[in-house]
Every structure is written in C-alpha cells, then in structure tokens.
Amino acid sequence: MSNQTQSDALQLPLFTTESNGEAIRTPPRELPVAGDASVESAIDTFRKYMQERGFAENTQEAFRRDLVILSDYLGPAATIDEVGTTTLNAFLKWMDSGRGIPCSPKTMERRITTLKVFFGWLAEEGVLPRDVAAPLIHRAVSAPLPTILSAGDIAALMETCQNLRQGTDDSAPDARPLLLLSLVLSTGIKKSECSNIHMNHLDLADPDLPAVWIRYRNAQRRHKERRIRLPSAWPEVLDEYLQQYPTEQKLFRWTPRNLEYVLTGIAEKAEVQRVTFEILRWTCAVHDYVNGMDANALRRKMGLSQISWYEAQNRLEMLSRMPAGRTLVKPA
C-alpha cells in the first residue's frame, strides 16, 4: 500500500453500527410511571433513572429542583400526558419574565435541558407517545466554540506523520506519531480514554474491521463504554509501532502529558498552529456530523450523556457552518 493510500485510509475513518439484520422480538417493557401520573409523582422515579445512569449528584439535585418548579407551576391536578410543547414554552416564558425571581441565561439554559432530558426519557420509555420538549429551543451557547482543524491542516499533519514513519537521515523510523494522531482523529476519544487503552481493548479479529473498546474501571461510568471502528490501515501501523515500542499492557506507556507533547511536536513539524486531544476530538465529531452520522450513534461515539449531547449538538451545528477554510467539508 502506498503512503498516499495509507494516509487516505487513516484520514477519513467511518464509524459503523454492526447488525446481523435479524429482527429480535422482545416482550413489552413495564412503564416506569403511568401517563396520567403527576409530574410530582414522576420526579422520584426520574431520580432513580438518573442514579442508574450515573448522573452527577449536583446534576440530579439541579434537575429535581427544576422539575419541582414545573410541578408547582402546573398544579397538583396536572398529569404528565396533559403537558404539551405550548405549556412548556409558557412555563419558560413565566420563568423568564413572570415569576418575579431573576433567572440568568445560564440557569434558563439548564432548565431547558432539564425539560428535554425529563420528557425525552418519558418518550423513550413509552410513557408519552412523543417528546413534547424536543421543539424547545436552546439559547445560543455562551462558551467559546472549540477549535477544529481544516482539511489542509489534516493533510499536513498526516504527511508529516508519514515522513516520521519512514524516517530520515537524521532520525530512525517512528510510527508512534501516526498511530496516535490517526487513532484520536478517527475515534474522537478523550486524552484520559486514550492513555487508558490496554492491548486487550483492541479488537483486530477481522482485519478489515478493526476497532477499539473504550473501557472504564469505575462502575458508575460503565454506561460510557463503547466500541469504535478504526481505520482499515491502522493495524499495519500498529505492527510497526509495536516493533519499535514493545508493550503487552497499555497501548501507550507514556503519561497523558507526554502524549500531548507528541501531538505538539507533530504540529510544529507540520507548521499547524496547534493540535491537542480536544481539537482532534471536535474535528472528528464535526467530520462525522457533516457526513451525516446518526445523532445517537455520534453521541455514543463521543461517550456523551443525553445532557451533554444537547450542548454538543448545538456546537456541532455551529462548527459545521464555519467558513470552508476552517471546517471539514462533506465530500461531493
């Protein structure tokens, strides 16, 4: 395989969901709460759901308080199935200007998220026929947008890594930069996730469909575990890397900070302004978003909860609309 072909294979990875295509019949689930229950009565059940999914304690408490305010606004006689999008918009307008208590933009944003998570859960569980909070509009994200790499940046970085892989008169061949860059650029994993990959987390049984499992020791974070496809040429680079840096345990035996130094060195040689795990993560996400990856598949690939996804999705939409020089344009 030529360097250019290898670079192309590593540059544009795809994430796929595997299926044998067979329909599996499952018995109907028992509803966690009745549709004619009050919001107040559903709060405790929702909190149990948040605990099971590993929501942070402060998030659980903030969501609970927001829902108590909604319950008080609706009154004790109101049932879940009576709440519609119009009612929720009226509630938010009351929160903003009719309650008489100041509500900052950040607090309002969180309360919209609370409604989306709560009613999204009710719809997903089959308590409601549709998600009445889905049409609610988030306010503009106040935090700065993440930096992403342009297509030109990626090409320069990949060429630099290929050159380092081949070696020069002054340096021996080094596959580590290409292995690291292509791994993070194709999977969008975090720095901590990358540094914790063990060799037995790699699934290379099918040479045409290599993948990596992202694992967690903390039981409360097990729901974030996931399997992500790797570029088809990645195992070949891995073989070279293991000859140069033998390991039987962790894929990368260096500290997360040292891995950041590797990325910084690649950026300097490629004359790209800056490359970090976070930049590569968002570049990967925007690439997948622009190329039409299913929203739930992308959320799972990034390892995000439903809460974090609402903000991330807004950011991805804005990043995808950036000038062509600073974004990954969907191929024709």
N, C-alpha and C positions, 0 to 999 in steps of 0.2 A: 504493500500500500504506500503511495507517495505521501510526502509530508503535507501537501495541499489537501489530499483526500482525507488524511488523518485529521487535519485541522478542521475541515468541514464537518467531519463526523462528530468531533468533540464540541464544535461551536454551537450547533443547533440541536440540542437534545430534545427529546419529546417524552412526556410523561403519559403513560397509558394505563388504563384500568383493565386488568385481566378478567376474563369471564369465559366459562365453557358454553355459554349461550343457552343453558338449560333453565327453564322456569322451576323455581322451588316453591312449593306450596307450604305456607306456614299458617298456623291457626291464628285467628284474630286476637289481638292483644287486649288485655283488660285496660280500660281507660284509667289514667291516674286520678282524674277528677271528673265529675259529671258536668255536662254542658250547662245545666241550669244551676250550677253552684255559684255562689257569690265570689267576687274577687277575694274578699277577706278569707274565705274558707280555702281558696286555692293557694294562698301565699305559703302556708306551711308545706304543702306538697311540692311547690316550686322550690322551696329552700332545700328540701331533701334532694331534689334533682340537681341543684347547684352543688351540693356537698358531694354527691356521687361523681359529678363531672370535674371535681377538683377546682371549683371557683375559689378565689382568694376570699378570706374571711371578710375583709373590708368591702369587697365587691358584693358579697352576699348581703351584708348589712345595708349597704347603699341601695341595692335593688329592693330589699324588703321595705325600706323607708319610702322609696318612690312609689311602690305599689300600695302601701298604706294610704298615701295621699290620694292616689287614684280611687281607692275604695271609699274613702271619706267623701270625695267629690261626687261619686256615683250614687252613694247612699246604700244602706244595708239591704234594700229590696232588689237592687240591680243584679242581674245574673250575667255570667260570662258571655253567654250566647246572645245577649242583648247589646253588647258593646260592638260598635262598628267604627269604621275609619273616621266618619264625621264626628262621632263622640270623642274619639281620641284627639282629633285636631282641635275640637272645642276645649278639651281639657288642657292641651298645651297652650292655647291662647289664654286661658284663665290663669295658668301657671305664670305666663309671661307678663300679663298686664292686669289681671283681675283679682288675684289672690291677695294683693297688698303686701306681699313679702318679696324682697328683691330676689331675682333668680338670674345668676350670672350666665353668660353664654356657655361656659364650660359645664355648669350644672344642668342647663337645659339640654345640652348635647347628651349628657349621661342619662337623663330621664327619657329621652327619645330612644336611646339604646336599651334601657330597661324595658320599655314597651315592646320594642322589636324582639328582644330575647324572650320575654314572657309570652307574648301572643304567637311568636314563631314556634315556641315549644308546644303550646296548646294545639296549633295547627298540625305540627309534625306528629303529635301523639294521637291525632284524630278526634280530639275533643271539639275542635272547631273545623268547619268544612274548608275554611281558607284563612290565611294570615291577614287579619284586618290591620296590622301595624306595618305591613310591607310598604304601603304607599307613603308613609310618613317620611318627610324629607329632612335629612340631616343638614345642619348648618355647615357652612364652609369650615374645613379643617384649619385651625389656627396655627398648628405646629408647622414648621418648615417642611417642605416636601423632601423626601430622600433624594440623594444624588444617584443617578444611574449612568451607565456607560453607553456611548453611542456605538453604532455598528463599526465605525472606524477605530474607536478605542479597542473594541474586542479583537478586531483583525490584527492590530498592532501588538496586543498582548499575546495572542496566540502565536504570531510569528516569532516573537521574542522567546516564548517558551519552547517552540520547536527548535530554535537555534541553540538554546541551552541544552536541550535534549540531545542534540547531535554533538555538542562540544566544540571547542575551538582550539587553536594552537596554545592558548593560554590557560584553558580550563578543561577538565575531563567532562564527558557527557553526564548530564544531570537531568533525570526525568521528574524529580520532585516538583519543580515549579509547574510543569504541565499537568501532572497528576492532581495537584492541589487546586489550581485555577479551574480546570475543567470539571472537577468534582463539585466545587461550590457554585460555579456558574450554571451547571446543569441541574443541580438539586435545590439551590436556594437555601441550604441549611445554615444554621447559626454557627458562630465560632465555637461555642461550647459543644454543640452537637458534633461538629467536625472533629474536634480534639478527642472526643469520647468514642469514636468509631473503633471497634475491635475487628480483627481479621475475620472472626466468625460472624460478623454482621454483614459481610459481603456475600451476595448470592450470585455466584458465577456458574451455576449448574448448566444454564443454557447460554452458550457463548454469544448468541445473537440477541439475548435479552438480559444483559447484566443489570443488577440492581443492588441497592444498599438498604439495610434496615436501620432506622434511627431508633435506638433503644434508650430507655430510662430506668435507672435503679430505683428511683423514688416511685412508690406505688401510686401516689396521688397524681403522677404525671404520665401514667401508662397510657392514658387516652390519647396522648400526643405521639405515641409510637406509630410508625408508618414505613411503608416500603416504597422506595423511589427508584425509578428507572435511571440507568446510567447510559452515557453514550456508548455506542457499539464498539468504538476503538479504545475505550478506556482500559479494559483488561490487558491489552497489549502494552500500554504504557505502565500499568501496574507491574507486569512481569519485569520490565526493565528497572523500575524503581526498587523492587524487592531484591534484585541482584546488587544494587548499589547501596541500599539501606535495609539489610535483612531484619525482619521482625516476625514474631509469632504471636504477638499480643495486640497492642494498639497499632492501627494503621500508621499514625504519625506519633513518633516517640518524643516530639518536642512540645514545649509549652504552647498554649494558645498565643501568647505574645510573640514567641519566636515564629509561629506560622504567619502572624501579621507582618513580621519583618520580611518573610519570603515574598509576600504579596507586594510590599513596598519596594523591594528590590526589582521585581518584575516591572512594576510601573515606571521606575526610574529608567531602566534599560529601554523600555518601550516608549519613553517620553510621553506617558499618560499622566495627567495631573495627580491622580490619587486613586488607589484601589484598596478597599477594605472588605472584610466579610460582609458588612452591612450593604455596601454598594453592590457587591456581587449578588447578594440575596435579592435586592429590589430589582436589579437588572434582570435576573432570572424570572421573577414574578411578572414584571411588565412584559417580557418576551412571551410568556405563556398566556397572559391576559390578552395581548394584542392578537395572538394567533388563535384565540377562541377557545381556550381550555374551559371546561365546565367549571362554574364557580365553586361548587362543593369540592371538586377534585383539586382545584388550586388552593382552596382553604386548607384541605387536608395535607397537601404537599408542603405548604408553609408551616404546618403544625399550629395553626391558629384556632382559638376558640371562636364560637359564634360572636362573642362580644368584640374581640379584637378584629374579627373579619369585617365588621361594619365600617370601622375607620379605615382599615387597609384597603377595602374595595373602593372607597372614595378616593384614596390616594392613587390607587392604580388607574382609576379613570382619568384623574388629572394628569398623571405622568404620561399616560398614553396619548394625550393631546398636546404634549410639548412639541416645540419646533423639531422638524425632521432631523436636524443636526445633532440633537441630544436624546433621541429616542430610538427604539428598535422598531423599524417599520415592518409591517407584515409583508412577506414576500408576495410578489404578483403571481 
